[in-house]
Amino acid sequence: DDVSAAVKTDPLICLYGESLLNKHKRQQIATVVSNKIREVGRLLIDLRQKNPNINGIFDFLKPEFFNAIIESTKVISGFDVTMKSFKAPSLAIHLGTTLKTLCDVAYKLVLEKQNIPGIKWNNRNEKKSDIKDLKKLIEGHCCG
């Protein structure tokens, strides 16, 4: 389906899934990881609809996309504007945690100057700063 296609073609999401599987060795964690990856895939699809010039989730790890990320999270979590409630409130919370972990994985890539096809940045210090700042915004939004 569209979600699995988006996930399979996004190197950062694949690295995120790999890092989760490496941390948790139990066999049953594979289903949990698959669900988390699909959640990020749905987020990516919605973000791409709002910003068609952006390729992957790595490109969205900038403070300037914070509001777009929040809006996309609301969409896939079923936020009802009139009732001011979510159909899936736990999904919105989980996505906050997932995004912070994605920031950690991306920051490590940039810090280690890893060359991963499909993941590029022009200025290493600027990209590190962007990732850190976005993570701070997410932490502040989720917890405050």
DSSP file with accessible surface (Angstrom, degrees, kcal/mol):
  #  RESIDUE AA STRUCTURE BP1 BP2  ACC     N-H-->O    O-->H-N    N-H-->O    O-->H-N    TCO  KAPPA ALPHA  PHI   PSI    X-CA   Y-CA   Z-CA
    1    1 A D     >        0   0  112      0, 0.0     4,-2.1     0, 0.0     5,-0.2   0.000 360.0 360.0 360.0-179.1    0.0    0.0    0.0
    2    2 A D  H  >  +     0   0  133      1,-0.2     4,-2.3     2,-0.2     5,-0.2   0.849 360.0  53.4 -62.1 -37.9    1.0    3.7    0.0
    3    3 A V  H  > S+     0   0   15      2,-0.2     4,-2.5     1,-0.2    -1,-0.2   0.952 110.0  45.4 -66.6 -47.7    2.2    3.7    3.6
    4    4 A S  H  > S+     0   0   33      1,-0.2     4,-2.7     2,-0.2    -1,-0.2   0.889 112.5  52.6 -65.4 -34.5    4.6    0.7    3.1
    5    5 A A  H  X S+     0   0   53     -4,-2.1     4,-1.3     2,-0.2    -1,-0.2   0.926 110.6  47.3 -64.3 -42.7    5.8    2.3   -0.2
    6    6 A A  H  < S+     0   0    5     -4,-2.3     4,-0.3     1,-0.2    -2,-0.2   0.917 114.7  46.6 -63.7 -42.6    6.6    5.6    1.6
    7    7 A V  H >< S+     0   0   16     -4,-2.5     3,-1.4     1,-0.2     7,-0.3   0.928 109.8  52.2 -66.5 -46.0    8.3    3.8    4.4
    8    8 A K  H 3< S+     0   0  159     -4,-2.7    -1,-0.2     1,-0.3    -2,-0.2   0.779 111.6  47.0 -64.4 -26.4   10.5    1.5    2.2
    9    9 A T  T 3< S+     0   0   98     -4,-1.3    -1,-0.3    -5,-0.2    -2,-0.2   0.424  94.2  85.9 -97.0   2.3   11.7    4.5    0.2
   10   10 A D    <>  -     0   0    2     -3,-1.4     4,-2.0    -4,-0.3     5,-0.2  -0.884  59.3-164.6-106.9 109.4   12.6    6.7    3.2
   11   11 A P  H  > S+     0   0   32      0, 0.0     4,-2.4     0, 0.0     5,-0.2   0.860  87.0  53.0 -62.9 -34.8   16.1    5.9    4.5
   12   12 A L  H  > S+     0   0    0      2,-0.2     4,-2.5     1,-0.2     5,-0.2   0.919 108.8  49.2 -69.5 -39.7   15.7    7.7    7.9
   13   13 A I  H  > S+     0   0    0      2,-0.2     4,-2.5     1,-0.2    -1,-0.2   0.924 111.6  50.4 -63.7 -40.5   12.5    5.7    8.7
   14   14 A C  H  X S+     0   0   55     -4,-2.0     4,-2.5    -7,-0.3    -2,-0.2   0.923 111.3  47.8 -62.7 -43.2   14.3    2.5    7.8
   15   15 A L  H  X S+     0   0   36     -4,-2.4     4,-2.5     2,-0.2    -1,-0.2   0.875 109.7  54.0 -64.9 -36.8   17.2    3.4   10.1
   16   16 A Y  H  X S+     0   0    2     -4,-2.5     4,-2.1     2,-0.2    -2,-0.2   0.942 110.3  46.1 -61.0 -48.3   14.7    4.3   12.8
   17   17 A G  H  X S+     0   0    3     -4,-2.5     4,-2.4     1,-0.2    -2,-0.2   0.915 112.0  51.6 -61.4 -42.2   13.1    0.9   12.5
   18   18 A E  H  X S+     0   0  112     -4,-2.5     4,-2.3     1,-0.2    -1,-0.2   0.910 108.4  51.1 -61.5 -41.8   16.5   -0.8   12.5
   19   19 A S  H  X S+     0   0   30     -4,-2.5     4,-1.7     1,-0.2    -1,-0.2   0.893 110.2  49.7 -65.8 -37.3   17.6    1.1   15.6
   20   20 A L  H  X S+     0   0   14     -4,-2.1     4,-1.9     1,-0.2    -1,-0.2   0.920 111.2  48.5 -65.5 -43.5   14.4   -0.1   17.4
   21   21 A L  H  < S+     0   0   77     -4,-2.4    -2,-0.2     1,-0.2    -1,-0.2   0.868 110.3  52.0 -65.6 -35.3   14.9   -3.7   16.4
   22   22 A N  H  < S+     0   0   94     -4,-2.3    -1,-0.2     1,-0.2    -2,-0.2   0.840 110.8  48.0 -69.1 -32.9   18.5   -3.5   17.6
   23   23 A K  H  < S+     0   0  139     -4,-1.7     2,-0.6     1,-0.2    -2,-0.2   0.848 114.5  46.5 -73.1 -37.4   17.5   -2.2   21.0
   24   24 A H     <  -     0   0   80     -4,-1.9    -1,-0.2    -5,-0.1     5,-0.0  -0.920  61.4-179.0-114.7 110.2   14.8   -4.7   21.6
   25   25 A K        +     0   0  167     -2,-0.6    -1,-0.1    -3,-0.1    -4,-0.1   0.604  45.7 112.1 -86.0 -13.9   15.8   -8.3   20.8
   26   26 A R    >   -     0   0  147      1,-0.1     3,-1.1     2,-0.1     4,-0.3  -0.358  68.8-132.3 -64.6 142.7   12.4  -10.0   21.7
   27   27 A Q  T >  S+     0   0  159      1,-0.2     3,-1.7     2,-0.2     4,-0.3   0.881 102.3  60.0 -62.7 -39.6   10.6  -11.5   18.6
   28   28 A Q  T >> S+     0   0  123      1,-0.3     4,-0.8     2,-0.2     3,-0.7   0.663  87.7  75.2 -69.4 -12.3    7.2   -9.9   19.5
   29   29 A I  H <> S+     0   0   20     -3,-1.1     4,-2.9     1,-0.2    -1,-0.3   0.765  77.5  77.4 -69.5 -20.4    8.7   -6.4   19.3
   30   30 A A  H <> S+     0   0   42     -3,-1.7     4,-2.5    -4,-0.3    -1,-0.2   0.886  93.1  49.6 -57.9 -38.4    8.7   -6.7   15.5
   31   31 A T  H <> S+     0   0   94     -3,-0.7     4,-2.3    -4,-0.3    -1,-0.2   0.917 111.2  48.8 -67.1 -41.8    5.0   -6.1   15.4
   32   32 A V  H  X S+     0   0   68     -4,-0.8     4,-2.4     2,-0.2    -2,-0.2   0.929 112.4  48.3 -62.9 -45.0    5.3   -3.0   17.6
   33   33 A V  H  X S+     0   0    5     -4,-2.9     4,-2.7     1,-0.2     5,-0.2   0.922 109.5  53.1 -62.7 -42.0    8.2   -1.7   15.4
   34   34 A S  H  X S+     0   0   60     -4,-2.5     4,-2.3    -5,-0.3    -1,-0.2   0.922 109.8  48.2 -59.7 -42.7    6.1   -2.3   12.3
   35   35 A N  H  X S+     0   0   84     -4,-2.3     4,-2.1     2,-0.2    -1,-0.2   0.913 111.5  49.6 -64.5 -42.4    3.2   -0.3   13.7
   36   36 A K  H  X S+     0   0   47     -4,-2.4     4,-2.1     1,-0.2    -2,-0.2   0.915 111.0  49.7 -62.9 -42.6    5.5    2.6   14.7
   37   37 A I  H  X S+     0   0   28     -4,-2.7     4,-2.4     1,-0.2    -1,-0.2   0.909 109.6  50.9 -64.2 -40.8    7.1    2.7   11.2
   38   38 A R  H  X S+     0   0   83     -4,-2.3     4,-2.4    -5,-0.2    -1,-0.2   0.894 107.0  54.7 -64.8 -37.1    3.6    2.7    9.6
   39   39 A E  H  X S+     0   0   30     -4,-2.1     4,-2.1     2,-0.2    -1,-0.2   0.938 110.5  45.3 -60.4 -45.8    2.6    5.6   11.9
   40   40 A V  H  X S+     0   0    1     -4,-2.1     4,-2.9     1,-0.2    -2,-0.2   0.885 110.2  55.7 -66.3 -36.3    5.6    7.6   10.7
   41   41 A G  H  X S+     0   0    0     -4,-2.4     4,-2.4     2,-0.2    -2,-0.2   0.914 107.4  48.2 -61.3 -42.2    4.8    6.6    7.1
   42   42 A R  H  X S+     0   0   91     -4,-2.4     4,-2.1     2,-0.2    -1,-0.2   0.902 111.6  50.8 -65.1 -38.9    1.3    8.0    7.4
   43   43 A L  H  X S+     0   0    0     -4,-2.1     4,-2.8     2,-0.2    -2,-0.2   0.939 109.8  50.1 -61.7 -46.6    2.8   11.2    8.9
   44   44 A L  H  X S+     0   0    0     -4,-2.9     4,-2.8     1,-0.2     5,-0.2   0.915 108.4  52.4 -59.5 -43.8    5.3   11.4    6.0
   45   45 A I  H  X S+     0   0   40     -4,-2.4     4,-1.7     1,-0.2    -1,-0.2   0.936 112.1  45.2 -59.8 -45.1    2.5   11.0    3.4
   46   46 A D  H  X S+     0   0   17     -4,-2.1     4,-1.4     1,-0.2    -2,-0.2   0.919 112.8  50.7 -66.7 -40.4    0.5   13.8    5.0
   47   47 A L  H  X S+     0   0    0     -4,-2.8     4,-1.8     1,-0.2    -2,-0.2   0.904 108.6  52.3 -63.1 -39.9    3.5   16.1    5.2
   48   48 A R  H  < S+     0   0   73     -4,-2.8    -1,-0.2     1,-0.2    -2,-0.2   0.844 104.3  56.5 -65.0 -33.9    4.4   15.4    1.6
   49   49 A Q  H  < S+     0   0  137     -4,-1.7    -1,-0.2     1,-0.2    -2,-0.2   0.879 112.8  41.2 -65.1 -34.9    0.8   16.4    0.6
   50   50 A K  H  < S+     0   0   86     -4,-1.4    -2,-0.2     1,-0.2    -1,-0.2   0.745 131.5  26.0 -79.7 -28.8    1.4   19.8    2.3
   51   51 A N    ><  +     0   0   45     -4,-1.8     3,-1.9    -5,-0.2    -1,-0.2  -0.649  66.7 175.1-136.9  77.2    5.0   20.2    1.0
   52   52 A P  T 3  S+     0   0  102      0, 0.0    -1,-0.1     0, 0.0    -4,-0.1   0.696  75.4  66.1 -63.7 -17.2    5.4   18.2   -2.3
   53   53 A N  T 3  S+     0   0  152     -5,-0.0     2,-0.4     2,-0.0    -5,-0.1   0.586  84.2  88.4 -80.2  -8.8    8.9   19.5   -2.8
   54   54 A I    <   -     0   0   34     -3,-1.9    -3,-0.1    -6,-0.2     3,-0.1  -0.772  58.0-168.0 -94.2 132.9   10.2   17.6    0.2
   55   55 A N        +     0   0  122     -2,-0.4     2,-0.2     1,-0.1    -1,-0.2   0.965  57.6   8.8 -84.4 -59.1   11.3   14.0   -0.3
   56   56 A G  S >> S-     0   0   10     62,-0.1     3,-0.8     1,-0.1     4,-0.6  -0.696  74.6 -98.3-127.3 175.2   11.8   12.4    3.0
   57   57 A I  G >4 S+     0   0    2      1,-0.2     3,-1.0    -2,-0.2     4,-0.4   0.827 116.2  65.7 -63.0 -31.0   11.3   12.7    6.7
   58   58 A F  G >4 S+     0   0    4      1,-0.3     3,-1.4     2,-0.2    -1,-0.2   0.894  97.3  55.6 -57.4 -38.4   14.9   13.8    7.2
   59   59 A D  G <4 S+     0   0   39     -3,-0.8    -1,-0.3     1,-0.3    -2,-0.2   0.727 102.2  57.0 -67.5 -23.3   14.1   17.0    5.2
   60   60 A F  G << S+     0   0    1     -3,-1.0     2,-2.3    -4,-0.6    -1,-0.3   0.498  76.0 101.8 -85.5  -4.5   11.2   17.8    7.6
   61   61 A L    <   +     0   0    1     -3,-1.4    73,-0.2    -4,-0.4    -1,-0.2  -0.393  58.4 104.3 -83.4  65.6   13.5   17.8   10.6
   62   62 A K  S >  S-     0   0   60     -2,-2.3     3,-2.0    72,-0.1     4,-0.2  -0.990  79.8-120.6-140.5 145.6   13.7   21.6   10.8
   63   63 A P  G >  S+     0   0   36      0, 0.0     3,-2.0     0, 0.0     4,-0.4   0.833 110.0  67.4 -57.3 -30.3   12.0   24.0   13.2
   64   64 A E  G 3  S+     0   0  140      1,-0.3     4,-0.3     2,-0.1     3,-0.2   0.725  99.8  50.3 -65.0 -18.6   10.3   25.7   10.2
   65   65 A F  G <> S+     0   0   21     -3,-2.0     4,-2.7    -5,-0.2    -1,-0.3   0.367  79.5 102.1 -98.5   4.9    8.3   22.5    9.7
   66   66 A F  H <> S+     0   0   25     -3,-2.0     4,-2.6     1,-0.2     5,-0.2   0.932  83.0  45.9 -55.3 -49.2    7.1   22.2   13.3
   67   67 A N  H  > S+     0   0  118     -4,-0.4     4,-2.6     1,-0.2    -1,-0.2   0.891 112.4  51.3 -64.3 -37.0    3.6   23.6   12.6
   68   68 A A  H  > S+     0   0   20     -4,-0.3     4,-2.6     2,-0.2    -1,-0.2   0.903 110.0  50.1 -65.3 -38.9    3.3   21.3    9.6
   69   69 A I  H  X S+     0   0    3     -4,-2.7     4,-2.5     2,-0.2    -2,-0.2   0.924 111.0  48.9 -64.4 -43.4    4.3   18.3   11.7
   70   70 A I  H  X S+     0   0   26     -4,-2.6     4,-2.3    -5,-0.2    -2,-0.2   0.940 112.7  47.9 -61.3 -46.3    1.7   19.3   14.4
   71   71 A E  H  X S+     0   0   93     -4,-2.6     4,-2.1     1,-0.2    -2,-0.2   0.914 112.8  47.8 -62.9 -42.7   -1.0   19.7   11.7
   72   72 A S  H  X S+     0   0    0     -4,-2.6     4,-2.5     2,-0.2     5,-0.2   0.885 109.6  53.6 -66.5 -36.8   -0.2   16.3   10.1
   73   73 A T  H  X S+     0   0   16     -4,-2.5     4,-1.6     1,-0.2    -2,-0.2   0.920 108.8  49.7 -62.2 -41.6   -0.1   14.6   13.5
   74   74 A K  H  <>S+     0   0   62     -4,-2.3     5,-2.8     2,-0.2     4,-0.4   0.911 110.1  51.5 -62.8 -41.7   -3.6   16.0   14.1
   75   75 A V  H ><5S+     0   0   82     -4,-2.1     3,-1.2     1,-0.2    -2,-0.2   0.956 113.9  40.7 -61.9 -51.9   -4.8   14.7   10.8
   76   76 A I  H 3<5S+     0   0   24     -4,-2.5    -1,-0.2     1,-0.3    -2,-0.2   0.716 114.3  53.9 -75.7 -15.7   -3.6   11.2   11.2
   77   77 A S  T 3<5S-     0   0    2     -4,-1.6    11,-2.3    -5,-0.2    10,-0.8   0.403 114.9-115.6 -93.1  -0.3   -4.7   11.1   14.9
   78   78 A G  T < 5 -     0   0   22     -3,-1.2     9,-0.8    -4,-0.4     2,-0.3   0.899  40.0-169.3  71.9  44.6   -8.2   12.1   13.9
   79   79 A F  E   < -A   86   0A  54     -5,-2.8     2,-0.7     7,-0.2     7,-0.2  -0.483  10.3-150.8 -70.6 128.8   -8.3   15.5   15.6
   80   80 A D  E  >> -A   85   0A  67      5,-3.4     4,-1.7    -2,-0.3     5,-1.2  -0.904   2.7-160.4-101.7 114.2  -11.8   17.0   15.7
   81   81 A V  T  45S+     0   0  100     -2,-0.7    -1,-0.2     1,-0.2     5,-0.0   0.892  89.0  47.4 -64.0 -41.2  -11.6   20.8   15.7
   82   82 A T  T  45S+     0   0  123      1,-0.2    -1,-0.2     2,-0.1    -2,-0.0   0.908 121.6  34.9 -70.9 -39.8  -15.1   21.4   17.0
   83   83 A M  T  45S-     0   0  134      2,-0.2    -1,-0.2     0, 0.0    -2,-0.2   0.610  98.4-138.6 -86.8 -12.7  -14.9   18.8   19.8
   84   84 A K  T  <5 +     0   0  159     -4,-1.7     2,-0.3     1,-0.2    -3,-0.2   0.912  63.7 113.1  51.9  48.5  -11.2   19.6   20.4
   85   85 A S  E   < -A   80   0A  57     -5,-1.2    -5,-3.4    -7,-0.1     2,-0.3  -0.960  63.1-120.4-145.0 162.1  -10.5   15.9   20.8
   86   86 A F  E     -A   79   0A  69     -2,-0.3    -7,-0.2    -7,-0.2    -8,-0.2  -0.810   5.5-148.1-104.1 144.1   -8.6   13.1   19.1
   87   87 A K  S    S+     0   0  190     -9,-0.8    -9,-0.2   -10,-0.8    -1,-0.1   0.842 107.4  24.1 -69.7 -35.8  -10.0    9.8   17.8
   88   88 A A  S >> S+     0   0   33    -11,-2.3     4,-1.3     1,-0.1     3,-0.6  -0.676  72.0 167.2-129.8  75.7   -6.7    8.3   18.6
   89   89 A P  H 3> S+     0   0   71      0, 0.0     4,-1.8     0, 0.0     5,-0.2   0.865  77.6  57.9 -61.4 -33.8   -5.1   10.4   21.4
   90   90 A S  H 3> S+     0   0   69      1,-0.2     4,-3.1     2,-0.2     5,-0.2   0.859 100.7  57.9 -66.5 -30.4   -2.4    7.8   22.1
   91   91 A L  H <> S+     0   0   13     -3,-0.6     4,-2.6     2,-0.2    -1,-0.2   0.927 104.5  50.8 -63.8 -42.3   -1.2    8.0   18.5
   92   92 A A  H  X S+     0   0   19     -4,-1.3     4,-1.5     2,-0.2    -1,-0.2   0.925 113.5  45.1 -61.4 -42.4   -0.6   11.7   18.8
   93   93 A I  H  X S+     0   0  117     -4,-1.8     4,-1.9     1,-0.2    -2,-0.2   0.935 112.8  50.5 -67.1 -44.8    1.5   11.1   22.0
   94   94 A H  H  X S+     0   0   81     -4,-3.1     4,-2.9     1,-0.2    -2,-0.2   0.874 106.7  55.2 -61.2 -37.9    3.3    8.2   20.4
   95   95 A L  H  X S+     0   0    0     -4,-2.6     4,-2.9     2,-0.2    -1,-0.2   0.867 103.9  54.8 -65.1 -34.8    4.2   10.3   17.4
   96   96 A G  H  X S+     0   0    6     -4,-1.5     4,-1.9     2,-0.2    -1,-0.2   0.950 112.0  43.2 -60.5 -46.6    5.8   12.9   19.7
   97   97 A T  H  X S+     0   0   70     -4,-1.9     4,-2.1     1,-0.2    -2,-0.2   0.923 114.3  50.9 -64.7 -43.1    8.0   10.2   21.2
   98   98 A T  H  X S+     0   0    1     -4,-2.9     4,-2.8     1,-0.2    -2,-0.2   0.914 108.5  51.6 -61.6 -43.6    8.7    8.7   17.8
   99   99 A L  H  X S+     0   0    7     -4,-2.9     4,-2.3     2,-0.2    -1,-0.2   0.886 108.0  51.9 -63.1 -38.2    9.7   12.1   16.3
  100  100 A K  H  X S+     0   0   45     -4,-1.9     4,-1.9     2,-0.2    -1,-0.2   0.922 111.4  47.2 -64.5 -39.6   12.1   12.7   19.2
  101  101 A T  H  X S+     0   0   28     -4,-2.1     4,-2.5     2,-0.2    -2,-0.2   0.905 109.4  53.4 -67.5 -40.1   13.7    9.4   18.5
  102  102 A L  H  X S+     0   0    0     -4,-2.8     4,-2.7     1,-0.2    -1,-0.2   0.899 107.4  52.4 -59.3 -40.1   13.8   10.2   14.8
  103  103 A C  H  X S+     0   0    0     -4,-2.3     4,-2.9     2,-0.2    -1,-0.2   0.910 108.8  50.2 -61.2 -41.8   15.6   13.4   15.7
  104  104 A D  H  X S+     0   0   76     -4,-1.9     4,-2.2     2,-0.2    -2,-0.2   0.920 111.7  47.0 -62.7 -44.3   18.1   11.4   17.7
  105  105 A V  H  X S+     0   0   24     -4,-2.5     4,-1.9     2,-0.2    -2,-0.2   0.933 115.3  46.0 -63.6 -44.7   18.8    9.0   14.8
  106  106 A A  H  X S+     0   0    0     -4,-2.7     4,-2.3     2,-0.2     5,-0.2   0.911 110.6  52.7 -65.7 -41.6   19.2   11.8   12.4
  107  107 A Y  H  X S+     0   0   53     -4,-2.9     4,-3.2     1,-0.2     5,-0.2   0.920 108.1  51.6 -61.2 -42.2   21.4   13.8   14.7
  108  108 A K  H  X S+     0   0  110     -4,-2.2     4,-2.7     1,-0.2    -1,-0.2   0.905 108.4  51.9 -61.6 -42.2   23.7   10.8   15.1
  109  109 A L  H  <>S+     0   0    5     -4,-1.9     5,-2.5     2,-0.2     4,-0.3   0.928 114.3  42.0 -58.2 -47.6   23.9   10.4   11.3
  110  110 A V  H ><5S+     0   0    0     -4,-2.3     3,-1.1     3,-0.2    -2,-0.2   0.925 114.1  51.6 -68.8 -42.7   24.9   14.1   10.9
  111  111 A L  H 3<5S+     0   0   79     -4,-3.2    -2,-0.2     1,-0.3    -1,-0.2   0.907 115.3  41.6 -60.1 -42.7   27.3   14.0   13.8
  112  112 A E  T 3<5S-     0   0   96     -4,-2.7    -1,-0.3    -5,-0.2    -2,-0.2   0.430 107.3-128.3 -85.7   0.8   29.0   10.9   12.5
  113  113 A K  T < 5 -     0   0  139     -3,-1.1    -3,-0.2    -4,-0.3     2,-0.2   0.868  40.2-177.0  55.1  38.3   29.0   12.3    8.9
  114  114 A Q      < -     0   0   62     -5,-2.5     2,-0.9    -6,-0.2    -1,-0.2  -0.476  23.9-137.1 -69.7 138.0   27.4    9.1    7.7
  115  115 A N        +     0   0  153     -2,-0.2     5,-0.1     5,-0.0    -1,-0.1  -0.839  32.9 168.8 -99.2  99.8   26.9    8.9    3.9
  116  116 A I    >   -     0   0   35     -2,-0.9     3,-2.2     3,-0.5  -104,-0.1  -0.958  39.5-113.1-114.6 124.0   23.4    7.4    3.5
  117  117 A P  T 3  S+     0   0  113      0, 0.0     3,-0.1     0, 0.0    -2,-0.0  -0.323 103.9  22.2 -55.6 132.4   21.8    7.5    0.0
  118  118 A G  T 3  S+     0   0   53      1,-0.1     2,-0.5  -107,-0.1  -106,-0.1   0.360 103.9  95.1  91.1  -5.8   18.7    9.8    0.1
  119  119 A I    <   +     0   0    6     -3,-2.2    -3,-0.5  -108,-0.1     2,-0.3  -0.966  50.0 157.5-121.3 114.9   19.9   11.7    3.1
  120  120 A K        +     0   0  157     -2,-0.5     2,-0.3    -5,-0.1    -5,-0.0  -0.963  16.8 177.7-136.6 152.1   21.7   14.9    2.3
  121  121 A W        -     0   0   61     -2,-0.3     3,-0.2     1,-0.1    -2,-0.0  -0.981  20.2-150.6-149.2 150.8   22.5   18.2    4.1
  122  122 A N  S    S+     0   0  175     -2,-0.3     2,-0.6     1,-0.3    -1,-0.1   0.896  87.6  32.3 -87.4 -48.6   24.6   21.2    3.0
  123  123 A N     >  -     0   0   79      1,-0.2     4,-2.5     2,-0.0    -1,-0.3  -0.944  65.7-159.4-119.0 114.1   25.8   22.6    6.3
  124  124 A R  H  > S+     0   0   71     -2,-0.6     4,-2.6     1,-0.2     5,-0.2   0.912  93.1  46.4 -59.7 -47.4   26.5   20.0    9.0
  125  125 A N  H  > S+     0   0  105      1,-0.2     4,-2.3     2,-0.2    -1,-0.2   0.889 112.9  50.5 -65.3 -38.3   26.4   22.5   11.9
  126  126 A E  H  > S+     0   0  113      2,-0.2     4,-2.7     1,-0.2    -1,-0.2   0.919 111.4  47.9 -64.7 -42.5   23.2   24.1   10.6
  127  127 A K  H  X S+     0   0   12     -4,-2.5     4,-2.6     2,-0.2     5,-0.2   0.920 111.3  50.3 -66.8 -41.8   21.5   20.6   10.2
  128  128 A K  H  X S+     0   0   35     -4,-2.6     4,-2.5    -5,-0.2    -1,-0.2   0.932 112.7  47.6 -59.5 -44.1   22.6   19.6   13.7
  129  129 A S  H  X S+     0   0   51     -4,-2.3     4,-2.8    -5,-0.2     5,-0.2   0.913 110.5  51.6 -63.9 -43.5   21.2   22.8   15.1
  130  130 A D  H  X S+     0   0   26     -4,-2.7     4,-2.5     2,-0.2     5,-0.2   0.926 111.6  46.9 -58.8 -45.9   17.9   22.4   13.1
  131  131 A I  H  X S+     0   0    3     -4,-2.6     4,-2.4     2,-0.2    -2,-0.2   0.932 114.0  47.2 -64.4 -45.3   17.4   18.9   14.5
  132  132 A K  H  X S+     0   0  105     -4,-2.5     4,-2.2    -5,-0.2    -2,-0.2   0.918 113.2  48.7 -62.0 -44.5   18.2   19.9   18.0
  133  133 A D  H  X S+     0   0   66     -4,-2.8     4,-2.1     2,-0.2    -1,-0.2   0.905 111.1  49.5 -64.9 -41.1   15.8   22.9   17.8
  134  134 A L  H  X S+     0   0    0     -4,-2.5     4,-2.6    -5,-0.2    -1,-0.2   0.933 109.5  52.1 -63.6 -42.7   13.0   20.9   16.4
  135  135 A K  H  X S+     0   0   47     -4,-2.4     4,-2.8     1,-0.2    -2,-0.2   0.914 108.6  51.1 -60.6 -39.9   13.4   18.3   19.1
  136  136 A K  H  X S+     0   0  130     -4,-2.2     4,-2.5     1,-0.2    -1,-0.2   0.902 109.6  50.2 -63.7 -40.6   13.2   21.0   21.7
  137  137 A L  H  X S+     0   0   72     -4,-2.1     4,-2.3     2,-0.2    -2,-0.2   0.922 111.5  48.2 -62.9 -42.7   10.0   22.3   20.1
  138  138 A I  H  X S+     0   0    5     -4,-2.6     4,-2.8     2,-0.2     5,-0.3   0.936 112.0  49.1 -63.6 -45.3    8.5   18.8   20.2
  139  139 A E  H  X S+     0   0   76     -4,-2.8     4,-1.8     1,-0.2    -2,-0.2   0.919 112.8  47.8 -61.2 -42.5    9.5   18.3   23.8
  140  140 A G  H  X S+     0   0   47     -4,-2.5     4,-1.0    -5,-0.2    -1,-0.2   0.873 114.4  46.3 -66.4 -36.3    8.0   21.7   24.8
  141  141 A H  H  < S+     0   0  102     -4,-2.3    -2,-0.2    -5,-0.2    -1,-0.2   0.901 115.2  45.2 -73.5 -40.5    4.8   21.0   22.9
  142  142 A C  H  < S+     0   0   65     -4,-2.8    -2,-0.2     1,-0.2    -1,-0.2   0.795 124.9  31.5 -73.1 -29.8    4.3   17.5   24.2
  143  143 A C  H  <        0   0  104     -4,-1.8    -1,-0.2    -5,-0.3    -2,-0.2   0.397 360.0 360.0-111.5  -2.5    5.1   18.3   27.8
  144  144 A G     <        0   0   97     -4,-1.0    -4,-0.0    -5,-0.1     0, 0.0  -0.774 360.0 360.0-129.5 360.0    3.9   21.9   28.2
